[in-house]
């Protein structure tokens, strides 16, 4: 398939998948395939020296010449030749990128380029409060007693476009907390929304993921709006990366990249539709800025979000991580050892790092070492790190309440309450690290029946505790999604029908309520459970 005419006329890149491309499927448009090469002949005079004017060739023209003994075929008078240069040029829109593309002055930030005004964008009749919707047009009262009088403290908003402001607010209120799940300082909630109005790259990344999330959960915005913002973001990012004269801070670059990876995650329905471009880009940026892991601020917060996203990809497809461990492992170890007292943030990051190392070890990447050791020595070093975390963690990581499971009451998982989201996040990561190490031990070593039975009990105990945290957290999206990724990697070890039903329902609720696509995973898990039942 050469790409459909529908995408071509809309100036969008077609994914060329199957009889109907994904863009047309998501937007509900008719996918009109482009004609084959035998049916479509285009003649470009720029490549025909006989039609080129005198003088040196212009840009894009060929300087080829025909030999004197060229044999020409007589053409029938029914053929006519059409110059399509203007038509072809009109199909391309060039986005100029200036030296100020990475950052804008406050006055420029307040006048952002207008969005594609799609009818499906939220309007005053559904999601936008009336006092905001009215600001798009109509007369304003200038009375001194009016709340909209020019005497108000802030007369000029950061974003003049109400649709962009609505999407950015949606990001701050509903999506940024996902990214801050392991960050007590909540950088994405506190910093990104404020800095987005000064950075088109960061702004369009936030708008793209917000529009995509709303299109999947509320159907209030067309997916084309999300794609448009994503393409704008990429059109800014590529020139910045290709040309050193365009400067952009690593904190803006990394935060935009993890947000765009978030966009990829919730817009990819199957592995073949997950391009992983921003996951790969993030690994490149981070590997060239090792200090971002410990520098603090938004850059460091973005690094840890990237690690979690890398973990999620690895768990879904049982693959090793994209991140190169050696330089970061050394830097992080020295950083944590040098600190007299570790903060809660440090303990959360240590838990995330332990799971990252465990995944990479269990999915067997040859040549990587753990604590300077390979094989059994590396396995023991990882187990020791897990024990050190459990023994050394501060009392703030102690749960507020734990109730045991009660299968007779329809509760196969314990009730586990923590006082903060980041404490829950850290414990989930450690529980999964322990479960993966136990699964590897069960599969690799030739233990007795009694030993294997004990290992299975320990695997179930750690997984059930992890799932219990998610079910006890009152629909916290990040804990739900972590539990679902653990289910992807460990579904074969869950054989209780009641637990299976609840976890399968969790997958579906997470897709319906939070927009995370699990359809492909659902089929794979069902197949694994059906195989176990035989």
LUMMI-691968 format. One record per atom (N, C-alpha, C): x, y, z. Coordinates in steps of 0.02 Angstrom, whole numbers, plus 32768, in hexadecimal, padded with zeros to 4 digits. Example, Ala and Ser with C-alpha at 12.3 -4.5 7.8 and 13.67 -1.06 7.14 Angstrom:
82947EE48186/82677F1F8186/82947F5B8186/82827F908162/82AC7FCB8165/82858002818A/
% end
This chain:
802A7FC58000/800080008000/802C803E8000/801D80707FD4/804680AB7FCD/803180E37FFB/7FFE80DA8023/7FE28110804A/7FA18127802A/7F7081398053/7F2E81478036/7F29818F801F/7EFA819B7FF1/7EEE81DD7FD8/7ECF820A800D/7EA981ED803C/7E8A82148070/7EBE8238809A/7EF2821380B0/7F28823280D7/7F50826480AC/7F598254806C/7F7F82818040/7F5C82C48039/7F1A82C2802F/7EF583018027/7EF383298067/7EF8830680A1/7EF8832980E2/7F3F833C80F8/7F70832E80CD/7FB6833F80DB/7FCF831C811A/7FBB82DD8123/7FD082B5815C/7FF682788144/80258261816C/804A8225815B/802081E78167/801A81BD8135/7FF18180813B/801C81488155/8000811F8184/802880E881A0/802980AB8172/7FFF80AA813D/800280778109/7FF780318125/7FCD80298157/7FC27FE78175/7F807FCB815E/7F827F90813E/7F467F6C812B/7F1D7F8F80F7/7EDF7F7880F1/7EB37F9480BE/7E9A7FD980D3/7E9C7FE88114/7E848029812D/7EB680428160/7ED2807E8154/7F0680968180/7EE980AA81C4/7F1580AF81F7/7EFF80BD823B/7EE181038241/7EFC8134821C/7EE181788220/7E98817A820A/7E89815881D3/7E45815781BA/7E18812F81E9/7E3280F98207/7E0A80D28236/7DF880FC8272/7E288121828D/7E1C814782CA/7DEF818382BD/7DF381A28281/7DCB81DD8272/7D8981CB8251/7D7D818B8241/7D3F81768222/7D37818C81DA/7D6F819A81B8/7D6D81AF8172/7D7581748143/7D5E817C8106/7D67814980D4/7DB0814880BE/7DCF810E80C0/7E15810880AD/7E1980F78063/7E2A8128803B/7E2E811F7FF2/7E75810F7FDF/7E8480D27FC9/7EC980C07FB8/7EE380E87F7D/7F2380F77F7E/7F4281197F46/7F4B80E87F0C/7F4680FF7ED0/7F4E80D17E96/7F9580B77E92/7F9B807C7E76/7FDD805D7E6E/800780837E3C/804780727E39/807480957E0C/8060808E7DC3/804180557DB2/802E804B7D6D/7FF380777D59/7FCE80917D8B/7F9580BA7D7C/7FA381057D84/7FDB81157DA3/7FE9815B7DB2/802D816D7D97/802E81987D64/806C81AE7D46/807281F87D4F/80A7820E7D6E/80B482557D78/80F382687D52/80F1829F7D2E/812982B67D07/814382F67D25/818382F77D34/81A283327D53/81D4834F7D24/81C7838C7D0D/81F383A97CDB/823883B87CF7/823E83BA7D39/827F83C77D56/82B183907D48/829A83557D38/82C7831D7D29/82CD83137CDD/82AE833C7CB6/82B083347C6D/82DA836D7C50/8318835F7C3D/834483957C26/832C83B57BE5/830283927BC0/82EB83B07B82/82BA83E97B8E/829C83EB7BCA/826C84207BDA/828A84557C08/82C9844C7C1C/82E7847C7C4A/830284B77C23/82FC84F17C41/8315852D7C20/8360852F7C1E/837A85627BFD/83C2856A7BF7/83E0857F7C3A/842185767C3E/8444858A7C7B/844E854F7CAA/8470855B7CE3/847D85257D13/843C850B7D31/843A84CC7D46/83FD84B17D63/83EB84D47DA4/83AA84DE7DAF/839384FB7DED/838E84C47E22/838284DA7E5F/837C84A97E95/834684777E86/835684367E8D/832584027E81/832483E97E39/8346840C7E0A/834683F77DC5/838283CA7DB7/837C83A47D82/83B183767D6E/83DC83967D38/841C83877D38/844783A17D04/8458836B7CD0/842E83357CCE/843883007C9E/842B831A7C57/844C82FD7C27/8441830E7BE0/843782CD7BBA/841082D27B85/840382977B5C/843C828F7B2A/844E82507B19/848182457AE5/846682587AA0/849582657A72/8481827A7A2F/845A82447A0A/846882047A19/844781CE79F6/840A81B47A1C/83ED81DF7A48/83B281CB7A6D/837981B97A3E/835A817F7A48/8321816A7A20/82E1817F7A44/82B681A37A22/827981BC7A3F/823D81937A26/821081857A52/81D481617A40/819C81937A33/817C818B79FA/814581B879EA/810A81AB7A19/80EF81E17A34/80B781DB7A62/807681EB7A3E/804281CB7A54/800181D57A35/7FE6821A7A47/7FBF82357A1B/7FA482787A26/7F71827A7A5E/7F5B823E7A75/7F29823D7AAB/7F48824A7AEF/7F8A82497AF3/7FAB82577B33/7FB782A27B3A/7FB182B97B76/7FC182FF7B85/7FED83007BC3/801783317BC9/804583367C00/803283717C2C/803383667C6D/801D83987C9C/805583A87CCD/806283E87CD6/809483FE7D07/807383FF7D4C/808983D37D79/806A83CD7DBB/809483EE7DF2/80C284187DDD/80EF84367E0F/80C9845E7E43/809D848A7E2D/807884B47E5C/804B848B7E89/802B84587E6B/7FFD842E7E92/802384087EC8/805E83ED7EB5/808683C87EE5/809F83F67F1D/80B684317F0B/80D0845F7F3D/809B84757F6E/805D84797F56/8026848F7F81/8014845C7FB6/8029841D7FAD/801983E87FDD/804883E88019/807B84128019/80AB8412804F/80A884558074/80AA844F80B5/80A8848B80E0/80EA848E8106/811084C280FA/815184C9811A/814984F0815B/816084D18192/815C84F281D3/819E851481E1/81A1855681E0/81E1857881EC/81F585718235/823585658241/824F855F8285/82868593828C/827D85C082BA/82AE85F582C5/82D785E58302/8307860F830F/833186048349/830D860A838B/82CF86258389/82A9862D83C7/827585F683CF/827B85C183A7/8247858D83AA/8248856783EB/82828563840B/8286853D8449/826885628484/826985A48481/824C85CA84B8/8230860A849D/81FD862484BE/81DD866184A8/81DB869284E1/81D886D184D0/81CF87048504/818986FF851F/817D8719855B/813A87158577/81058733854A/8116876B8527/80E3878984FB/80D3875C84C1/8107873B84A5/80FA870E846D/80D486D18484/80E186BB84C2/80C0867E84DA/8075868884E0/806086C584ED/801986D084F7/7FF286CD84B6/801586CF847E/7FF286CC843E/800A868F8418/7FF18656842B/80068617840C/7FE4860E83CA/800385E8839C/7FE285DA835D/7FA085B88369/7F6F85C98342/7F2C85AE834C/7F2A8564833D/7F0285408362/7EFA84F88358/7ED084EC831B/7ECF84AE8306/7E9F849982D4/7E5A849A82F5/7E2F84C582E0/7DF084CD8302/7DC0849782EC/7DC8845E8308/7D9E842582F8/7D5C842B831D/7D24841A82FD/7CE4841F831F/7CE183F4835E/7D0B83C08361/7D078393839B/7D2D83AE83D7/7D5183E683CF/7D7384028409/7D3F8418843C/7D508415847D/7D20842584B0/7D07846C84A9/7CC7847684B2/7CAA84B884AD/7C8184C884EA/7C60850284EA/7C3C85178526/7C0284EA8537/7BEC84C08508/7BB284968517/7BC48456853B/7C0784468540/7C1784088562/7C4A8412859A/7C8A841D8588/7CBD841985BB/7CD7845C85D4/7CD7849085AA/7CF684CF85BD/7CC484F985E4/7CD78513861F/7CA9853D8645/7C93857A861C/7C5785928629/7C3A85C685FF/7C6486068601/7C838613863B/7CA88653863F/7CE886508617/7D0186138607/7D3B860D85DB/7D24860C8593/7CEF85E78586/7CD785E28541/7CC386268526/7CA686518551/7C918692853A/7CCB86BE8525/7D0886AE853F/7D4186D98530/7D5986D384E8/7D3D86A384C3/7D53869A847E/7D3686CF8450/7D0186EE8463/7CE487218438/7CB08748845D/7C908777843A/7C5D879E845A/7C7A87D9847F/7C4E88038498/7C64883F84BA/7C7588318502/7CA28859851D/7CB388548564/7C9F88938588/7C89888B85C4/7C7888C585EC/7CB888E68604/7CBB892785FE/7CF6894C8616/7CE589748655/7CAE89648673/7C9A898886B0/7CCD897C86E7/7CD589AC8710/7D0589A58747/7CEF89708778/7CAC89618778/7C93892E87A6/7C9388E88785/7CA688E58746/7CA588A48723/7CE1887B8737/7CD888388742/7D11880E8752/7D4188088718/7D2D881B86DB/7D59881686A2/7D7888598690/7D72888986BB/7D8C88CB86AE/7DD888C986A7/7DF388F88682/7E3B88FB8678/7E61890786B8/7E3D891886EE/7E5E8923872E/7E6E88E38753/7E5B88AA8735/7E6A886A8756/7EB588608759/7ECE88388789/7F1788308791/7F3A88168753/7F1B87E7872E/7F3A87CB86F2/7F0D87DB86B8/7F248806868B/7EFA881C8654/7F0687F28615/7F4287D5860E/7F5387AE85D2/7F63876785E5/7F3D873685CD/7F4A86F085E0/7F8886D485BE/7FA2869F85D9/7FDC867E85BB/7FCB86608577/7F8F86428572/7F7986248534/7F388646851E/7F3A866684E5/7EFE868884CC/7ECB865884AF/7EE3861F8498/7EB685EF8478/7E9485C484AE/7E5285C784B1/7E2E85A484E7/7E36855884E1/7E3A853D84A4/7E4184F5849C/7E8484DC84B5/7EB8850384A6/7EFA84F084BF/7EFE84F6850B/7EDF852A8526/7EDE8531856F/7EB884F8858F/7E8284E38571/7E5B84AC858C/7E84846B858C/7EA7845E8555/7ECF84218550/7F0A84228580/7F29845C8588/7F61846185B6/7F4A845785FE/7F108473860F/7EF584688651/7EE4841E865C/7ECA83FD8628/7EBB83B6862E/7EFB838F863C/7F3183A2861A/7F7183808627/7F86838A8670/7F8283C78688/7F9A83D486CD/7F6F83B08701/7F2E83AC86F6/7F0183908728/7EFC83458725/7F02832886E9/7EF282E186E2/7F2D82B586CB/7F5C82D186A5/7F9282A8868A/7FD582B386AD/7FE482F086BF/802382FC86E2/802A82D38722/7FF382C98749/7FFB829E8785/801282588775/8002823C873A/801C81FA8727/806881FD8725/808182318705/80C9823786FC/80ED8247873E/80C98264876D/80E5827587AE/80DB823E87E2/80C8820287CD/80B881CD87FD/80F281BC882B/813081C38812/816A81B4883B/819181F18851/8172822C884B/8195826A8859/817282928890/818D829288CD/816D82B98903/8169830388F4/8196831D88C9/8196836588BA/816683778882/814A8344885F/8116834E882E/8129838287F9/8161837687D7/817A83A787A6/814D83AF876A/812E83798753/810483808718/80C483A78727/80A9839E8762/806E83C68775/8081840E8782/80BA841987A2/80CB845C87B9/80EF84858783/811A8466875B/8146848B872E/812F848C86E6/8117845386CD/810D844D8685/80D7847D866C/809F847F868E/806884AB8677/807F84F48676/80A6850986A8/80BE854D86AA/80F1855D8674/811B852C8663/815085388632/8139852B85EB/8101850885E3/80EB84F6859F/80DA85348576/80BE85688595/80AB85A3856F/80E885C88553/812485B9856D/816185D98553/818885AA8525/8171856E851A/8195853F84EF/8163851C84C1/8163852B8481/813685098453/813F84BE8453/817D84A6845A/8189845E845A/8165843D8494/816D845884D0/814D843B850B/810184448507/80EB847D84EF/80A3848A84EA/8081845884BD/809B844F8480/807A84238451/807D83DA8467/80B283C8848C/80B5838484A8/807B837A84DA/807083AB8505/803983A68536/7FF683A58513/7FED83CF84E0/7FAD83D284BD/7FA083918497/7FD48374847B/7FCC83368454/7FB482FD8481/7FD482F484BA/7FC182BC84E5/7F7D82C98506/7F6D83088515/7F2B83178532/7EF4830984FF/7EFE831F84C1/7ECB8314848E/7EC282C98480/7EFA82A48480/7EF6825C8475/7ED0823A84AE/7EDE824F84EC/7EBD82318526/7E72823F8524/7E5F827C8515/7E18828E8512/7DF5826A84D8/7E18825F84A1/7DF9823C8469/7DEC81F3847A/7E1581D684A7/7E0D819084B8/7DDE818584F3/7DD881B6851F/7DAF81AC855B/7D6B81CE8558/7D68820A853B/7D2A8230853B/7D0C823A84F6/7D32822B84C2/7D1C8236847D/7D06827E8471/7D2682AD8493/7D1482F48489/7D4283168457/7D7782F48443/7DA883128414/7DBA82DD83E0/7DC082F383A2/7DD382C5836D/7E1D82B18374/7E2E82738364/7E75825F8366/7EA182888338/7E8282A58303/7EA982CE82D5/7EC7830B82F7/7EA58325832A/7EBF835F834E/7EFF834B8373/7EFF83118393/7F3B82F983B5/7F7382EE8384/7F6482D0834A/7F9882C48318/7FB4830682FF/7F8A833882F7/7FA1837882DF/7FD283988310/7FC283978351/7FF083B38383/8031838B8385/802B8349837F/80688320837F/809583318345/8078833A830A/80A0834B82CF/80C0839082D6/809C83BF82F4/80BA84018301/80F683FA832F/80EE83D18362/812483C78393/816183AA8371/815783788347/818F83588324/81AF838A82F4/818683B482D3/81A283E482A4/81CE841782C7/81C384238307/81EE844F832E/822C84298346/822283EB835B/825983C5837A/829083B38348/827E839E830C/82B0838782DC/82E383BC82CA/82CF83F982B7/8302842B82A8/832E843C82E4/8310843C8320/8337844A835C/836E84178366/835F83D78357/839083A28361/83C483A0832A/83B083B382ED/83DD83AE82B4/840F83E782B1/83FE842182CD/8428845C82C6/843D8476830B/847E84788318/8495848C835B/848484D4836D/847784FF833A/84688545834B/8425854D836D/83F9851A8368/83BA851D838C/83C5850083D2/83C1852B8403/83CE85148447/838D8504846B/838E84CE8490/835484BB84B9/836E849884F7/835284A88530/836A848B856E/835B84418572/8387841C8593/837D83D38598/833F83C485C0/832C83F085EF/82EF83E38616/82B183E785EA/82AE841985BD/8276841E858F/827683E5855D/82B183D38544/82B6839D8513/82A1835A8531/82B9834B856D/82A8830B858C/825E830885A1/8245833E85BE/81FF833D85D3/81D183388597/81E1835A8561/81B883558525/81BB830E8508/81F682F0850B/81FE82AD84EF/81D682798515/81D7827C8558/81B0824A857F/816582568577/81518295856E/810A82A28562/80F68287851E/8121828F84EC/8113827384AA/8114822784AB/813E820984D5/813C81C084DD/80FA81AB84FD/80E281D3852C/80A081C8854A/806B81C88513/807081F884E5/804281FB84AB/804681BA8482/808381A28475/808B81638450/806A81298475/8073812784B6/805980EF84DD/800D80EA84D9/7FEA812384E0/7FA2811F84E2/7F828121849C/7FAA812E8469/7F8E812F8425/7FA080F183FC/7FC780C38419/7FDD808683F6/7FB3804B840D/7F8E802D83DF/7F5F7FF883F2/7F817FB383F1/7FB37FAA83C8/7FD67F6A83C3/80217F7783C0/804B7F4483CB/80937F4F83C7/80A97F6A8383/80897F55834D/809C7F6E830B/808D7FB78302/805D7FD2832A/804C80198325/807180448357/809D8027837F/80C4804D83AF/8108805C838F/811280998375/815080A78351/818D80AB837F/818380B983BF/81B980BD83F1/81EC80F383E0/81D9812283B4/82088155839F/8220817F83DB/81F081938404/820281BF843C/822381988475/821681578479/823A812D84A9/828381288495/828F811E8455/82D4811A843C/82F6815E8441/82D18193842F/82EE81D68434/830081E6847C/82D581D484AB/82E481E184F0/832381BE8508/832E818184F1/836B815D8505/83A9817F84E9/83A3819C84AE/83DC81C08490/83EB820084B7/83B6822884C5/83C1826784E9/83DD825A852F/83C182288551/83D5821B8596/841C82008598/842E81D58569/847281B88569/84A781EE855E/84948224853C/84C4825B8531/84C3828F8569/84978286859A/849382B485D3/848B828A8613/84C082678625/84BD8238865E/84AC825D869F/84C3829B86A5/84B782C086E3/846E82D086EF/844482C886BC/83FD82D886C6/83DD82AA86FA/83FA82708707/83DF82428738/83E3825E877F/8413828A878B/841E82A487CF/841C82F087D3/840E8311879B/8413835A8799/83DA837D87BE/83A3835987C9/836A837887E9/833E839E87B8/830683B687D0/82DB83DE87A6/82B583B48773/829C83D6873F/827383B5870D/829B838286E4/82DA838F86D8/8303836086B2/8309831D86D6/8317831F8717/831C82E1873D/82D982BD8742/82A382E4874C/826082C5874F/825082A3870C/826482C286D5/825882A58693/828082658689/82BE826486A3/82E68228869E/82C381ED86BF/82A781F786FB/828781BF871E/824581AB86FE/822281DB86DF/81E781C986B9/81FB819E867D/823281B0865C/824A81888624/825A8141863A/827B81398673/828B80F6868C/824B80CD8696/821880ED86B3/81D980C986BD/81BA80B6867A/81BC80E38649/81A180D38607/81C8809B85E6/8209809A85F0/8232806485D6/8220802285F7/821380248638/81FD7FE9865E/81BB7FCF8642/818C7FFD8636/814B7FE9861D/81507FC685D9/817A7FE085AD/81847FC0856C/81A17F7B8575/81D47F7585A0/81F57F3485AA/81C57F0185C7/819B7F1585F6/816B7EE68614/81367ED085E2/81207EFD85B8/80EB7EEC8588/81037EB98555/81417EC0853F/81597E958508/81917E67851E/819F7E638560/81D37E38857B/82167E438557/822A7E818553/82697E938533/82947EBB8564/82D37EC08554/83007EE6857F/82F37F318575/830D7F5985A3/83037FA085A0/832F7FC1856B/831A7FFC8555/834180228524/837B80468544/837580538584/83A7807C85A8/83E8805685B0/8420807985A7/8462805D85B4/8472806785FE/847B80308623/847E8034866B/84C0804E8687/84F78039866A/85388042868B/8545808A86A2/854280BD8677/855381008690/8523811A86C5/84E4810A86C0/84B3812286F1/84BA80FC8732/84C780BB872E/84CC8092876B/850680AB8797/853E80B98777/857780D2879C/8569811787BB/854C81438793/853E818687AB/850B818687E4/84D7815E87DC/84A2815C8810/84BC813D8850/84E58109884C/84FF80E98889/852A811B88B0/8556813D888D/8581816D88B0/855881A788CD/852481BA88A9/84F881F088C1/84D481DC8901/84B781A18901/8491818B893C/84BF817D8978/84FB8162896B/852A815489A2/8544819589C1/854D81C88997/856A820789AF/8539822F89DA/84F8822389D3/84C7824A89F8/84C282308A40/84C7825C8A71/84C282458AB7/847E82288AC8/844982458AAC/8405822D8AB9/83E0822C8A76/83C181F48A66/839B81EF8A28/835382078A33/833B82308A05/82F782498A09/82C6821389F0/8286821F89FA/825381F289DF/825B81EB8994/826B82228973/82748221892A/82AD81F18917/82E481F2893D/831C81C5892F/8307817C8937/82E0816D896B/82CA81288976/829A8111893F/8270813D8928/8244812B88F0/826E811D88B1/829E814888A3/82C8813E8868/82F180FE886D/830980EF88A9/832D80B088B2/8300807488A3/82C2807888B8/8293804188A9/8287803A885E/827F8071883B/8276806F87F3/82B4805287D1/82EE806687E8/832D804E87CA/8336800387D7/83247FEC8812/83287FA48821/82FD7F7C87F1/82C07F9387E4/82967F6E87B5/82B27F70876E/82CE7FAA875A/82EC7FAE8718/83257F7C8710/83507F788741/83877F48873F/836E7F008740/833B7EF38768/831F7EB0876D/83017E99872A/82DC7EC5870A/82BF7EB586C9/82F67EA58697/83297ECF8696/835F7EC48667/83847E838675/838C7E7386B5/83AE7E3486C6/83837DF886B4/83427DFB86C4/83177DC186B8/830A7DB5866F/830B7DE98646/83027DE085FE/83457DD685DB/83797DCA8602/83B77DAC85EB/83D97DD285B3/83F67E0B85C4/841F7E308594/84687E1E85A4/84867DF88578/84CB7DE18585/84FB7E1C8582/852C7E1A85AD/855F7E4E85AD/85557E8485E0/85187E8B85F9/850D7EBE862D/851B7EA08671/85387EC7869C/85487EAD86DF/85207ED28714/85197EB3874D/84F17ECE8784/851C7ECC87C3/85317F0787D8/855E7F0A8810/85A27EED87FF/85B57EF087BF/85F57ED587A9/85F57E8A879F/85BB7E6987A1/85B77E21879C/85867E0B8766/858F7DCF874E/85617DB0871F/85487D6F873D/85147D53871D/84FC7D118731/84E17D108778/84F47CDB879E/84DC7CD287E2/84F37D0B880F/85307D228804/85497D5A882C/851F7D998820/850E7DA587E1/84E37DDE87D2/849E7DD787EF/84847D9A87EE/84427D8D880C/84437D9B8856/84777D838878/847C7D8F88C0/84857DDA88D0/84A97DFE88A4/84B27E4688B0/846F7E6B88AA/84477E57887A/84057E768873/83D87E6788AE/83D97E2888C4/83B07E1588FF/83C57E3D893C/84067E498942/841F7E6F897C/84077EB78978/84057ED3893D/83ED7F188936/83A37F1D894A/837D7EEB8937/83367EEB894A/832F7EE78996/83577EBB89B4/83547EB589FE/836A7EF68A1F/839F7F148A05/83B77F548A21/83807F898A1E/835A7F8A89E7/83257FBC89E2/82EF7FAF8A17/82DC7F708A1D/82A67F5F8A4C/82BB7F6C8A94/82FA7F5F8AA4/83127F688AE9/831F7FB28AF8/833A7FD68AC7/8350801A8AD3/831C80508AC8/82E580408AA8/82B380748A97/829A80968AD7/828A80D68AD2/827180F98B0F/822A80E48B21/821580F78B5C/81D380E38B75/819A81028B4D/81A981368B27/817481558AFE/815981248ACA/817E80F08ABA/816880BF8A89/814080868AAA/8134808B8AEA/8109805A8B0B/80C180678AF9/809B80348AE7/805580408AD3/802B805A8B0C/7FF980818AFA/7FCA809A8B2D/7F9F80628B48/7F8C80338B1C/7F617FFB8B31/7F687FC28AFF/7F667F858B18/7F667F498AEE/7F337F188B0A/7F057F028ADF/7ED57ECD8AF1/7EE27E918AC5/7EE27E558AE0/7EF17E1A8AB7/7EBA7E0D8A84/7EC97DE88A50/7E967DD78A1E/7E5F7DAB8A3D/7E257DAE8A1E/7DEC7D868A35/7DC87D6C89F7/7DDD7D3089E2/7DC17D1489A4/7D777D0789AA/7D5F7CF489E5/7D187CE689ED/7CED7D2589E6/7D0A7D5E89F2/7CE77D9D89E9/7CF47DBB89A5/7D147D958979/7D237DAD8936/7D5E7DDC8933/7D8C7DD78963/7DC77E038966/7E077DD98968/7E217DC6892D/7E5D7D9C892D/7E9D7DC2893B/7E997E05893D/7ED57E2E8948/7ECE7E53898B/7F067E6189AB/7F037E8689EB/7EEF7ECF89E0/7ED47EEE8A13/7EC87F368A12/7F077F578A2E/7F267F838A05/7F657FA28A18/7F5F7FED8A0C/7F6580148A42/7F61805C8A3D/7FA3807C8A50/7FBB80A98A25/7FF680D28A35/7FE0811B8A39/800881438A59/7FF581898A64/800181B48A26/802F819F89F9/803E81C789BE/8042819A8981/803A81B88947/803E81938908/8085817988FC/80B881A1890B/80FC818B88FC/811281518928/80F9814D8966/810881128990/80EA80D38970/80AC80D98959/808C809F8938/80B2808B88F9/80C780BD88D3/80EC80AF8895/812D808A88A3/815280A088D5/8192808088E6/8187803788FB/8157802A8925/814B7FE6893E/81347FB98905/810B7FD388D8/80F77FAB889E/81347F958876/81637FC2886B/819F7FB28844/81C97F7C8867/81D07F8288A8/81F87F5188CD/81D57F0D88CE/81947F0C88D6/816F7ECD88D5/81777EA98892/81747ECF885C/817C7EB0881A/81C37E98880F/81F47EBD8827/823A7EA78822/82437E648846/82267E5E8882/822C7E1F88A8/82097DE68883/81CD7DF48867/81A97DC08843/81CF7DA88806/81ED7DD687E1/82137DC387A5/82507D9A87B7/82727DAC87EC/82AD7D848801/82987D3E8817/825F7D39883A/82477CF7884F/82317CCD8813/82117CEC87E2/81FD7CC887A5/823A7CAE8780/826D7CD7877B/82AA7CC08759/82C97C86877F/82CA7C8B87C1/82E77C5687EA/82BF7C1587E0/827D7C1B87DD/82527BE087D3/82607BBF878F/826B7BE8875C/82737BCE8718/82BA7BB58709/82EB7BD0872C/83317BC0871C/834B7B858745/833A7B828784/835A7B5187B0/832E7B1387B9/83507ADB87C3/832E7A9B87CA/83217A8E8815/82EA7AAB882E/82DA7AA58874/82AC7A69887F/82A67A5788BF/82787A2188D2/82307A3B88CF/82017A0D88D3/81BA7A2088D0/81A97A508909/81C37A428945/81B47A6D897F/81D07AB38974/820D7AB78959/822B7AF9894D/82047B208918/81EF7AFD88E3/81CA7B1D88AD/81857B3588C6/81677B0E88F1/81277B23890D/812F7B628937/81657B65895D/81727BA08986/817F7BDD895B/81A47BD38924/81B27C0A88F6/81717C2588D7/81447BF888C3/81057C0E88A6/80DC7C3688D8/80DD7C228917/80B97C48894A/80D77C8E8952/81197C938950/813A7CD48957/812B7D00891A/812B7CE388DF/811A7D0888A2/80D37D2488A8/80A47CFA88BB/805E7D1088C2/80587D4688F8/807C7D3E892E/80787D6F8965/808E7DB4894E/80C57DB88929/80DE7DF98911/80B07E1788DC/80997DED88AE/806C7E07887A/802A7E1E8898/800E7DF788C6/7FCF7E0A88E5/7FD47E4B890C/800D7E55892D/80177E948952/801A7ECF8921/803D7EC588E9/80407EF988B5/7FFB7F09889A/7FD47ED5888A/7F907EDF8870/7F637EFE88A6/7F6D7EE988E5/7F457F05891B/7F4F7F508923/7F8D7F688918/7F9A7FB1891B/7F707FD588E6/7F6E7FB888A9/7F487FD88873/7EFD7FD88881/7EE27FA08899/7E9A7F9C88A5/7E867FC688E2/7EB47FD4890F/7EA47FF9894C/7EAB80448944/7EC2805C890A/7ED680A28902/7EA180CF88E5/7E6280B888E4/7E2B80E388CC/7E3780FD8885/7E4480CF8857/7E4980E08810/7E83810F8800/7EBC81078822/7EF7812D8811/7F15811287D0/7F1681398799/7F29811D8758/7F6E80FF8756/7FA081218773/7FE58108876D/7FED80C58790/7FCC80BA87C9/7FD1807A87EC/7FAB804487C6/7F73805687A8/7F4E8027877D/7F7A800F8744/7F9A803F8722/7FC1802F86E7/7FFE800586F9/801C80148732/80547FEB8749/803D7FA48755/80037F9B8774/7FE97F588780/7FDB7F34873F/7FC17F58870E/7FB37F3886CD/7FF37F2386A9/80287F4B86AF/80687F378691/80857EFB86B5/807D7EF886F7/80937EBC871B/806B7E7F8704/802B7E8986F7/80027E5286DD/801B7E3B8699/80317E69866F/804C7E57862E/80867E268635/80B27E358665/80EF7E0D866C/80E47DCD8694/80B17DCB86BF/80AB7D9386EE/80677D7186EB/80417D7A86B6/7FFD7D5E86B3/7FFC7D1286BB/80317CF086A4/80327CA786A8/80347C8E86F0/80467CBB8720/804D7CA68766/800E7CB6878E/7FD97CCB876D/7F9B7CDA878F/7F687CA58779/7F587C7687A4/7F2C7C3F8792/7EEA7C3F87B8/7EDF7C6E87E5/7EA07C738809/7E6C7C9387DC/7E347C7187CC/7E017C8E879F/7DE67CD187B7/7DDC7CD887F8/7DC37D188812/7DF57D508806/7E347D438813/7E687D758806/7E6D7D8587BC/7E687D528792/7E6A7D5D874A/7E327D8A8733/7DF67D7E874C/7DBD7DA78737/7DC57DF0874D/7DDD7DFA878A/7DE67E3F87A2/7E1C7E63877B/7E537E40876C/7E8A7E608747/7E777E6E86FF/7E517E4086E1/7E3A7E4C869D/7E0B7E88869A/7DE17E8D86CD/7DB57EC886D2/7DDD7F0786DC/7E157F038701/7E407F3D870B/7E5D7F5586C9/7E727F26869F/7E8B7F38865C/7E567F5F8636/7E1A7F468635/7DE57F67860E/7DD27FAB862C/7DD07FB0866E/7DBF7FF0868D/7DF680248681/7E34800C8681/7E6C803A8674/7E6A8054862C/7E56802A85FE/7E4F804185B9/7E13807085B2/7DDC805F85D1/7D9F808985CB/7DA780CC85EF/7DC080CA862C/7DC181078655/7E008130864B/7E388110863D/7E7881338639/7E96813585F4/7E76811385C4/7E8D8118857F/7ECA80EF856D/7EDE80C18599/7F1A8099858A/7F05805B8560/7F2280538524/7F0B801C84F9/7F267FD88510/7EF87FAA851F/7F0C7F688538/7EEF7F2F850D/7ECF7F3E84D5/7EAC7F0A84AF/7EDC7ED2849B/7F177EE48482/7F477EB1846E/7F5C7E8784AA/7F697EA784E2/7F7F7E84851F/7F487E568538/7F097E6D8535/7ED17E44854D/7ED07E018529/7ED77E0284E7/7ED57DC484C1/7F0F7D9684D4/7F497DB384DE/7F837D8B84F0/7F7B7D6B8535/7F607D918564/7F567D7785A8/7F217D4185A9/7EEA7D4D8586/7EB67D198582/7ED17CD98566/7EFA7CDF8533/7F187CA28514/7F447C7E8547/7F6B7CA4856E/7F967C8585A0/7F6D7C6285D6/7F377C8185ED/7F0E7C628621/7EE97C258607/7ED27C2885C9/7EB17BEE85AC/7EE27BB485A5/7F207BC38594/7F537B8F8590/7F617B7085D3/7F627B998609/7F6E7B7F864C/7F357B538664/7EF77B64864F/7EBD7B3D8666/7EBC7AF78648/7EDE7AEF860F/7EE07AAD85F1/7F107A7F8617/
% end
